[in-house]
Amino acid sequence: MNDSMPELSLNDNVVLVTGAARRIGAAIVTCLHRNGARVAIHYRSSADEANQLATRLNTLRADSALAVQADLLDVDGLPGLVDEVLRWGGRLDGLVNNASSFFPTPPGSITTEQWDDLMGSNLKVPLFLSQAALPYLRERRGSIVNIVDIHAQRPLRNHTVYGPAKAGLAMLTRSLAKDLAPDVRVNGVSPGAILWPDNGMTDAVKQTILDQIPLQRAGSPDDIAGCVLYLLRDATYVTGQIIVVDGGRSIGW
């Protein structure tokens, strides 16, 4: 074993996860915390869930979690979000851009408000939040992980804005990786069928999706969280990569 290999630990690392009060974001926060990180749990409107999660994690390890509110679409406020995390944690080692809007925009009905929401949350915010965090990530030789989507490569019917927004995030991931190296690593995770949408989906549509997956099942939020953990903690020689976590769906879709 190479004695010069860095110690693979998140102990005392401070990681900001956006959209982290529930669903995949909460799983990421819980996984990183379990592996030693101090976690900043960003939320926009899910105050109860965010504060309950922070309380539970702080019960396990004192002063190890912070719930922090921000409307990310207010780009001018993003440096203030980073500052709040720094005042609490004293440093910033990792940023996980997980927050995302997701809803259909059938052609012929698309509004500028829908465009601004989907492009804003999925592309504009990750860029400007990464920029706000950059000086502190450079200082710690930290890492950014962007949550992309398999539909960045294969279009989802009637999601004419969401897909291009995620495709832009995929290219942003690679562009930042090139521009920020060697100080900051930037990678992405591209989930497949992990959680069904909150607004419901028919059993027939769910089955159609499952029939496309070689592993013949949906994934879990923990599958995404484990990949984020790998990219933040273990993947010291990996940058500019987007790891697809989809049960093999994208190889035979």
LUMZA-598546 format. One line per 5 residues: number of its first residue (from 1); their letters; for each residue x, y, z of N, C-alpha, C, O. Coordinates in steps of 0.2 Angstrom, whole numbers, plus 5000, padded with zeros to 4 digits. Example, Ala and Ser with C-alpha at 12.3 -4.5 7.8 and 13.67 -1.06 7.14 Angstrom:
BEGIN
1	AS	5066:4972:5039:5062:4978:5039:5066:4984:5039:5071:4983:5042 | 5064:4989:5035:5068:4995:5036:5064:5000:5039:5067:5006:5040
// end
This chain:
BEGIN
1	MNDSM	5004:4994:5000:5000:5000:5000:5004:5006:5000:5009:5006:5003 | 5002:5011:4996:5006:5017:4996:5005:5022:5002:5000:5024:5003 | 5011:5023:5005:5010:5027:5012:5008:5034:5010:5006:5038:5015 | 5009:5036:5004:5007:5043:5003:5000:5044:5001:4997:5050:5000 | 4996:5039:5001:4989:5039:5000:4985:5043:5005:4987:5042:5011
6	PELSL	4981:5048:5003:4977:5052:5009:4973:5047:5013:4970:5042:5010 | 4972:5050:5019:4967:5046:5023:4960:5047:5021:4958:5053:5020 | 4956:5042:5020:4950:5042:5017:4945:5043:5023:4942:5038:5026 | 4943:5049:5025:4939:5051:5030:4935:5057:5029:4938:5062:5026 | 4929:5058:5032:4925:5064:5032:4925:5067:5039:4921:5072:5040
11	NDNVV	4929:5064:5043:4928:5067:5050:4930:5074:5050:4935:5077:5048 | 4925:5078:5053:4925:5085:5054:4924:5089:5047:4924:5095:5047 | 4924:5086:5041:4923:5089:5035:4916:5092:5035:4911:5089:5038 | 4915:5098:5033:4909:5102:5033:4906:5102:5025:4910:5104:5021 | 4900:5099:5025:4897:5098:5018:4891:5101:5018:4886:5100:5022
16	LVTGA	4890:5106:5013:4883:5109:5012:4879:5105:5006:4882:5103:5001 | 4873:5102:5008:4869:5099:5003:4863:5103:5002:4859:5104:5007 | 4861:5104:4996:4855:5108:4995:4849:5104:4994:4850:5098:4992 | 4843:5106:4995:4837:5102:4995:4838:5096:4999:4836:5091:4996 | 4840:5097:5005:4842:5091:5009:4837:5089:5014:4839:5085:5019
21	ARRIG	4831:5092:5015:4827:5091:5020:4823:5084:5019:4821:5081:5024 | 4823:5081:5013:4819:5076:5012:4821:5072:5006:4825:5074:5002 | 4818:5066:5005:4819:5062:4999:4827:5061:4998:4830:5059:5003 | 4830:5061:4992:4837:5059:4991:4841:5064:4995:4846:5062:4997 | 4840:5070:4995:4844:5075:4999:4845:5073:5006:4851:5073:5009
26	AAIVT	4840:5071:5010:4840:5068:5017:4844:5062:5017:4848:5061:5022 | 4844:5058:5012:4848:5052:5012:4855:5053:5012:4859:5050:5015 | 4857:5058:5007:4864:5060:5006:4866:5063:5013:4872:5061:5015 | 4863:5068:5016:4865:5070:5022:4866:5065:5028:4871:5065:5031 | 4861:5060:5028:4862:5055:5033:4868:5051:5032:4871:5049:5037
31	CLHRN	4869:5049:5026:4875:5045:5024:4881:5049:5026:4886:5046:5029 | 4882:5055:5024:4888:5059:5025:4889:5060:5033:4895:5059:5035 | 4884:5061:5036:4884:5062:5043:4887:5055:5047:4891:5055:5051 | 4884:5050:5045:4886:5043:5047:4893:5042:5046:4896:5038:5050 | 4896:5045:5041:4903:5044:5040:4907:5049:5042:4913:5050:5039
36	GARVA	4905:5053:5047:4909:5058:5050:4909:5065:5049:4912:5069:5052 | 4905:5067:5043:4904:5074:5041:4900:5078:5046:4895:5075:5049 | 4901:5084:5046:4896:5089:5049:4893:5092:5043:4896:5094:5037 | 4886:5092:5043:4882:5093:5037:4877:5099:5038:4874:5100:5043 | 4877:5103:5033:4873:5109:5032:4867:5107:5028:4868:5106:5022
41	IHYRS	4861:5107:5031:4855:5104:5028:4851:5110:5025:4848:5114:5028 | 4852:5112:5018:4848:5117:5015:4841:5115:5014:4840:5110:5012 | 4837:5120:5015:4830:5119:5013:4827:5126:5011:4829:5131:5012 | 4821:5125:5007:4818:5131:5005:4811:5132:5009:4811:5137:5012 | 4807:5127:5009:4801:5128:5012:4799:5122:5017:4795:5122:5021
46	SADEA	4803:5117:5017:4802:5111:5021:4806:5112:5028:4810:5108:5030 | 4804:5117:5032:4807:5119:5038:4806:5113:5043:4811:5111:5046 | 4800:5110:5044:4799:5105:5049:4804:5099:5048:4807:5097:5052 | 4804:5097:5041:4808:5091:5040:4815:5092:5041:4819:5088:5044 | 4818:5098:5039:4825:5100:5040:4827:5101:5047:4832:5098:5049
51	NQLAT	4823:5104:5051:4824:5105:5058:4824:5098:5062:4828:5097:5066 | 4819:5094:5060:4819:5087:5063:4825:5083:5061:4828:5080:5066 | 4827:5083:5055:4833:5080:5053:4839:5082:5057:4843:5078:5059 | 4840:5089:5057:4846:5092:5061:4846:5090:5068:4851:5088:5071 | 4840:5090:5071:4839:5088:5078:4841:5081:5079:4845:5079:5084
56	RLNTL	4839:5077:5075:4841:5069:5076:4848:5068:5075:4851:5065:5079 | 4851:5072:5070:4858:5071:5069:4862:5074:5075:4868:5071:5077 | 4860:5079:5077:4864:5083:5083:4863:5079:5089:4867:5079:5094 | 4858:5075:5090:4857:5070:5096:4862:5065:5095:4865:5062:5100 | 4864:5063:5089:4869:5057:5088:4876:5060:5089:4880:5057:5092
61	RADSA	4877:5066:5087:4884:5069:5088:4883:5077:5088:4880:5080:5084 | 4885:5080:5094:4883:5087:5095:4886:5091:5090:4891:5091:5088 | 4882:5096:5088:4884:5102:5084:4887:5099:5077:4892:5102:5075 | 4883:5094:5075:4886:5091:5069:4881:5092:5063:4883:5090:5057 | 4876:5096:5064:4871:5097:5058:4868:5104:5059:4867:5106:5065
66	LAVQA	4867:5107:5054:4864:5114:5054:4858:5114:5048:4860:5112:5043 | 4852:5116:5050:4847:5117:5045:4847:5125:5043:4847:5129:5047 | 4848:5126:5037:4849:5133:5034:4844:5134:5028:4843:5130:5024 | 4840:5139:5029:4835:5141:5024:4837:5146:5019:4841:5151:5020 | 4835:5145:5013:4837:5150:5007:4833:5148:5001:4831:5142:5000
71	DLLDV	4831:5153:4998:4828:5153:4991:4833:5153:4986:4836:5158:4985 | 4835:5147:4983:4841:5147:4979:4840:5151:4973:4845:5153:4970 | 4834:5152:4971:4833:5156:4964:4835:5163:4965:4836:5167:4960 | 4835:5165:4971:4838:5172:4973:4846:5172:4973:4849:5171:4978 | 4848:5172:4967:4856:5171:4966:4860:5176:4970:4865:5174:4972
76	DGLPG	4857:5182:4971:4861:5187:4975:4862:5185:4982:4867:5187:4985 | 4858:5180:4984:4858:5178:4991:4863:5172:4992:4864:5170:4998 | 4865:5169:4987:4869:5163:4988:4876:5164:4992:4877:5160:4996 | 4879:5170:4991:4885:5171:4995:4883:5171:5003:4887:5169:5007 | 4877:5173:5004:4875:5174:5011:4874:5167:5014:4875:5165:5020
81	LVDEV	4871:5162:5010:4870:5155:5012:4877:5152:5014:4878:5149:5019 | 4882:5153:5009:4889:5150:5011:4892:5153:5017:4895:5150:5021 | 4891:5160:5018:4893:5163:5024:4890:5160:5030:4893:5159:5035 | 4884:5159:5030:4880:5156:5036:4883:5149:5038:4884:5148:5043 | 4885:5145:5032:4888:5139:5034:4895:5139:5037:4897:5136:5041
86	LRWGG	4898:5144:5034:4905:5146:5037:4905:5148:5044:4909:5146:5048 | 4900:5152:5045:4900:5155:5052:4899:5149:5057:4901:5149:5063 | 4895:5144:5055:4894:5138:5059:4900:5133:5059:4902:5131:5064 | 4902:5132:5053:4907:5126:5053:4914:5128:5052:4918:5124:5054 | 4915:5134:5051:4922:5137:5051:4926:5135:5044:4932:5137:5044
91	RLDGL	4923:5131:5040:4926:5129:5034:4921:5126:5029:4915:5125:5031 | 4923:5124:5023:4919:5121:5018:4923:5116:5014:4927:5118:5010 | 4921:5110:5015:4925:5104:5012:4921:5102:5006:4924:5099:5001 | 4915:5102:5006:4911:5099:5000:4904:5103:4999:4901:5105:5004 | 4902:5102:4993:4896:5105:4991:4892:5100:4986:4895:5098:4982
96	VNNAS	4886:5098:4988:4882:5094:4984:4876:5098:4982:4871:5100:4986 | 4876:5099:4975:4870:5103:4972:4865:5098:4970:4865:5095:4965 | 4860:5097:4975:4855:5092:4974:4848:5095:4973:4844:5092:4970 | 4847:5101:4975:4840:5104:4975:4838:5105:4967:4843:5106:4963 | 4832:5103:4966:4830:5103:4959:4822:5104:4958:4819:5101:4962
101	SFFPT	4820:5107:4953:4813:5107:4952:4812:5102:4946:4816:5101:4942 | 4806:5099:4946:4805:5094:4941:4797:5094:4940:4793:5092:4945 | 4795:5095:4934:4788:5095:4932:4788:5095:4925:4792:5098:4921 | 4782:5093:4922:4782:5093:4914:4781:5100:4911:4778:5104:4915 | 4783:5100:4905:4782:5107:4902:4781:5105:4894:4785:5105:4890
106	PPGSI	4774:5102:4893:4773:5100:4886:4774:5106:4881:4772:5112:4883 | 4777:5105:4875:4777:5110:4870:4771:5113:4869:4765:5110:4868 | 4771:5120:4868:4764:5123:4867:4761:5126:4873:4757:5131:4872 | 4764:5124:4879:4761:5127:4885:4767:5130:4890:4765:5132:4895 | 4773:5130:4887:4779:5132:4891:4778:5139:4893:4778:5143:4888
111	TTEQW	4779:5141:4899:4780:5148:4901:4787:5150:4903:4791:5146:4904 | 4788:5157:4903:4795:5159:4905:4796:5158:4912:4801:5157:4914 | 4790:5158:4916:4791:5156:4923:4793:5149:4924:4798:5148:4928 | 4791:5145:4920:4793:5138:4920:4800:5137:4918:4804:5133:4921 | 4802:5140:4913:4809:5140:4911:4814:5143:4916:4819:5140:4917
116	DDLMG	4812:5149:4919:4816:5151:4924:4817:5147:4930:4822:5146:4933 | 4812:5143:4932:4812:5139:4938:4816:5133:4936:4821:5131:4940 | 4815:5129:4931:4818:5123:4929:4826:5125:4927:4830:5121:4930 | 4827:5130:4923:4834:5131:4921:4837:5134:4927:4843:5133:4928 | 4834:5138:4931:4837:5141:4937:4839:5136:4942:4845:5136:4944
121	SNLKV	4835:5132:4945:4836:5127:4950:4841:5122:4948:4845:5119:4951 | 4841:5120:4941:4845:5114:4939:4851:5116:4936:4856:5112:4935 | 4852:5122:4934:4858:5124:4930:4861:5131:4933:4867:5131:4935 | 4857:5136:4933:4860:5142:4936:4862:5142:4943:4867:5145:4945 | 4858:5139:4947:4860:5139:4954:4866:5135:4956:4870:5137:4959
126	PLFLS	4867:5129:4953:4873:5125:4954:4879:5129:4952:4884:5129:4955 | 4879:5133:4946:4884:5137:4944:4886:5142:4949:4892:5143:4952 | 4881:5146:4951:4882:5152:4955:4884:5150:4963:4887:5154:4966 | 4881:5145:4965:4882:5143:4972:4889:5140:4972:4893:5141:4977 | 4891:5136:4967:4898:5134:4966:4903:5139:4966:4908:5139:4969
131	QAALP	4901:5145:4963:4906:5150:4962:4906:5154:4969:4912:5156:4971 | 4901:5154:4973:4901:5157:4979:4905:5153:4984:4908:5156:4988 | 4905:5147:4983:4909:5142:4988:4916:5141:4986:4920:5139:4990 | 4918:5143:4980:4924:5142:4977:4930:5143:4981:4935:5139:4982 | 4931:5150:4984:4937:5151:4988:4938:5147:4994:4944:5145:4995
136	YLRER	4932:5145:4997:4933:5141:5003:4934:5133:5001:4938:5130:5005 | 4931:5131:4995:4933:5124:4993:4940:5124:4991:4943:5119:4992 | 4943:5129:4988:4950:5129:4986:4954:5128:4992:4959:5125:4992 | 4953:5132:4997:4957:5132:5003:4957:5125:5006:4962:5123:5009 | 4952:5121:5005:4952:5115:5008:4953:5109:5003:4953:5103:5005
141	RGSIV	4955:5111:4997:4955:5106:4991:4949:5101:4992:4950:5095:4992 | 4943:5105:4991:4937:5101:4992:4934:5098:4986:4938:5097:4981 | 4928:5097:4986:4924:5093:4980:4917:5096:4980:4914:5098:4984 | 4915:5096:4973:4908:5097:4972:4905:5091:4968:4908:5088:4964 | 4899:5089:4970:4895:5084:4967:4889:5087:4965:4885:5089:4969
146	NIVDI	4887:5086:4959:4881:5088:4956:4876:5082:4955:4878:5077:4952 | 4870:5083:4957:4865:5078:4955:4862:5079:4948:4858:5084:4948 | 4864:5075:4944:4861:5076:4937:4855:5072:4936:4850:5072:4940 | 4854:5068:4930:4848:5064:4929:4850:5060:4923:4853:5062:4918 | 4847:5054:4922:4848:5050:4916:4845:5054:4910:4847:5052:4904
151	HAQRP	4840:5058:4912:4836:5061:4906:4840:5067:4904:4838:5071:4900 | 4846:5068:4907:4851:5073:4903:4853:5071:4897:4855:5074:4892 | 4853:5064:4896:4855:5061:4889:4849:5058:4885:4850:5058:4879 | 4844:5056:4889:4838:5053:4885:4832:5057:4887:4830:5057:4893 | 4829:5060:4882:4823:5064:4884:4817:5061:4887:4816:5055:4885
156	LRNHT	4814:5064:4892:4808:5062:4895:4802:5065:4892:4802:5072:4891 | 4797:5062:4889:4792:5065:4886:4789:5070:4890:4787:5070:4896 | 4787:5076:4886:4784:5082:4889:4788:5085:4895:4785:5089:4899 | 4794:5084:4895:4799:5088:4900:4804:5091:4896:4810:5090:4896 | 4802:5096:4891:4806:5099:4886:4810:5104:4889:4815:5106:4886
161	VYGPA	4809:5106:4895:4814:5111:4898:4819:5107:4903:4825:5109:4904 | 4816:5103:4907:4820:5099:4912:4826:5095:4909:4831:5096:4912 | 4824:5092:4904:4830:5088:4901:4836:5092:4899:4841:5091:4901 | 4835:5098:4895:4840:5102:4893:4843:5105:4899:4849:5106:4899 | 4840:5107:4904:4843:5110:4910:4848:5105:4913:4853:5107:4915
166	KAGLA	4846:5098:4914:4850:5093:4917:4856:5092:4912:4862:5091:4914 | 4855:5092:4906:4860:5092:4901:4865:5097:4902:4871:5096:4901 | 4863:5103:4903:4867:5109:4904:4871:5108:4911:4877:5109:4911 | 4868:5105:4916:4872:5103:4922:4877:5098:4921:4882:5098:4924 | 4876:5093:4917:4881:5088:4915:4887:5092:4912:4893:5090:4914
171	MLTRS	4886:5096:4907:4892:5100:4904:4895:5105:4909:4901:5105:4909 | 4891:5108:4913:4894:5112:4919:4898:5108:4923:4904:5110:4925 | 4896:5102:4925:4900:5098:4929:4907:5097:4926:4912:5097:4929 | 4907:5095:4919:4914:5094:4916:4918:5100:4915:4924:5100:4916 | 4914:5106:4914:4918:5112:4913:4921:5114:4919:4927:5116:4919
176	LAKDL	4917:5114:4925:4920:5116:4931:4926:5111:4933:4931:5114:4936 | 4925:5105:4932:4931:5100:4933:4937:5102:4930:4943:5102:4933 | 4937:5104:4923:4943:5106:4920:4945:5113:4922:4951:5114:4923 | 4941:5118:4924:4943:5124:4926:4945:5125:4933:4950:5129:4935 | 4943:5120:4937:4945:5121:4945:4950:5116:4947:4953:5117:4952
181	APDVR	4952:5112:4942:4958:5107:4944:4964:5111:4944:4965:5116:4941 | 4969:5109:4948:4969:5103:4953:4966:5104:4960:4966:5100:4964 | 4964:5110:4961:4962:5112:4968:4955:5109:4970:4955:5107:4976 | 4950:5109:4966:4944:5106:4967:4941:5101:4962:4942:5102:4956 | 4939:5095:4965:4937:5090:4961:4929:5091:4960:4926:5094:4964
186	VNGVS	4927:5090:4954:4919:5091:4952:4917:5085:4948:4920:5083:4943 | 4912:5082:4951:4909:5076:4948:4901:5076:4948:4899:5081:4952 | 4898:5071:4945:4891:5071:4946:4888:5064:4947:4892:5059:4946 | 4882:5063:4949:4879:5057:4950:4872:5058:4946:4869:5063:4947 | 4871:5053:4942:4865:5053:4937:4860:5048:4939:4861:5042:4937
191	PGAIL	4855:5049:4943:4850:5044:4946:4846:5042:4940:4844:5046:4936 | 4844:5036:4941:4838:5033:4937:4832:5033:4941:4830:5038:4944 | 4828:5027:4941:4822:5027:4944:4824:5025:4952:4825:5020:4954 | 4823:5030:4956:4825:5030:4963:4819:5031:4967:4817:5026:4971 | 4816:5037:4966:4809:5038:4970:4804:5040:4965:4806:5044:4960
196	WPDNG	4798:5038:4965:4793:5040:4961:4791:5047:4962:4792:5049:4968 | 4789:5051:4957:4788:5058:4958:4782:5059:4964:4778:5055:4965 | 4783:5065:4967:4778:5066:4973:4771:5067:4970:4766:5065:4973 | 4770:5069:4964:4764:5071:4961:4760:5064:4958:4755:5065:4955 | 4763:5059:4959:4760:5052:4957:4762:5050:4950:4764:5054:4946
201	MTDAV	4761:5044:4949:4762:5040:4943:4758:5034:4943:4758:5030:4948 | 4755:5032:4937:4751:5027:4937:4755:5020:4938:4761:5020:4936 | 4752:5015:4940:4756:5009:4940:4758:5006:4934:4763:5003:4933 | 4754:5008:4928:4756:5005:4922:4763:5009:4920:4767:5006:4917 | 4763:5015:4921:4769:5019:4919:4775:5016:4923:4781:5016:4920
206	KQTIL	4774:5015:4930:4779:5013:4934:4782:5006:4931:4788:5005:4931 | 4777:5002:4929:4779:4995:4927:4783:4996:4920:4788:4992:4919 | 4781:5000:4916:4785:5001:4910:4792:5003:4911:4797:5001:4908 | 4793:5008:4916:4800:5010:4918:4804:5004:4921:4809:5002:4919 | 4801:5000:4925:4804:4994:4928:4806:4989:4923:4811:4986:4923
211	DQIPL	4802:4988:4918:4803:4983:4912:4809:4985:4908:4812:4981:4905 | 4812:4992:4909:4817:4994:4905:4824:4993:4909:4829:4995:4907 | 4823:4991:4915:4829:4991:4920:4832:4984:4921:4828:4979:4923 | 4838:4982:4918:4841:4976:4919:4840:4973:4926:4839:4967:4927 | 4841:4977:4931:4841:4974:4938:4834:4973:4940:4833:4970:4946
216	QRAGS	4829:4975:4936:4822:4973:4937:4819:4976:4944:4815:4973:4947 | 4822:4982:4946:4819:4985:4952:4821:4992:4952:4826:4994:4949 | 4817:4996:4956:4819:5003:4957:4825:5003:4962:4826:4999:4966 | 4829:5009:4962:4834:5010:4967:4831:5013:4973:4825:5014:4974 | 4836:5015:4977:4834:5018:4984:4838:5024:4984:4844:5025:4981
221	PDDIA	4836:5029:4988:4840:5035:4990:4847:5033:4992:4852:5037:4991 | 4847:5028:4996:4854:5026:4999:4859:5024:4993:4865:5025:4994 | 4856:5022:4987:4861:5020:4982:4864:5027:4979:4870:5027:4978 | 4860:5032:4979:4863:5039:4977:4868:5041:4982:4873:5044:4981 | 4866:5041:4989:4870:5043:4994:4877:5040:4994:4882:5043:4996
226	GCVLY	4877:5033:4993:4883:5030:4993:4888:5032:4988:4894:5032:4989 | 4885:5034:4982:4889:5036:4977:4892:5043:4978:4897:5045:4976 | 4888:5047:4981:4890:5054:4983:4896:5053:4988:4901:5057:4988 | 4895:5049:4993:4900:5048:4998:4907:5045:4995:4912:5048:4996 | 4906:5041:4990:4912:5039:4986:4916:5045:4983:4922:5045:4983
231	LLRDA	4912:5049:4980:4915:5055:4976:4918:5060:4981:4923:5063:4979 | 4915:5061:4986:4917:5066:4991:4923:5063:4995:4928:5067:4996 | 4923:5057:4997:4928:5054:5001:4933:5050:4998:4939:5051:5000 | 4931:5046:4994:4936:5040:4991:4939:5042:4985:4945:5039:4983 | 4936:5046:4980:4938:5046:4973:4943:5052:4972:4942:5057:4969
236	TYVTG	4949:5051:4976:4953:5057:4976:4957:5058:4969:4960:5063:4968 | 4956:5053:4964:4959:5054:4958:4954:5054:4952:4955:5052:4947 | 4948:5056:4954:4942:5056:4950:4939:5063:4949:4938:5066:4954 | 4939:5066:4943:4936:5072:4942:4933:5073:4935:4935:5069:4931 | 4928:5077:4934:4924:5077:4928:4920:5071:4926:4919:5071:4920
241	QIIVV	4918:5067:4930:4915:5061:4929:4907:5061:4931:4906:5065:4936 | 4903:5058:4928:4896:5058:4930:4894:5050:4930:4894:5047:4925 | 4893:5048:4936:4892:5041:4937:4884:5040:4937:4880:5043:4940 | 4882:5035:4933:4875:5034:4932:4873:5028:4937:4876:5023:4937 | 4868:5029:4941:4866:5025:4945:4858:5023:4944:4854:5027:4946
246	DGGRS	4857:5018:4939:4851:5017:4936:4849:5010:4935:4844:5008:4932 | 4853:5005:4939:4851:4998:4938:4852:4996:4931:4850:4990:4929 | 4856:4999:4927:4858:4997:4920:4853:5000:4915:4853:4998:4909 | 4848:5004:4917:4843:5006:4912:4845:5009:4906:4843:5008:4901 | 4851:5013:4907:4853:5017:4901:4857:5013:4896:4858:5015:4891
251	IGW	4859:5007:4898:4862:5003:4893:4858:4999:4888:4860:4997:4883 | 4851:4999:4889:4847:4995:4885:4840:4998:4884:4836:4994:4882 | 4840:5004:4885:4833:5008:4885:4831:5008:4878:4825:5011:4877
// end
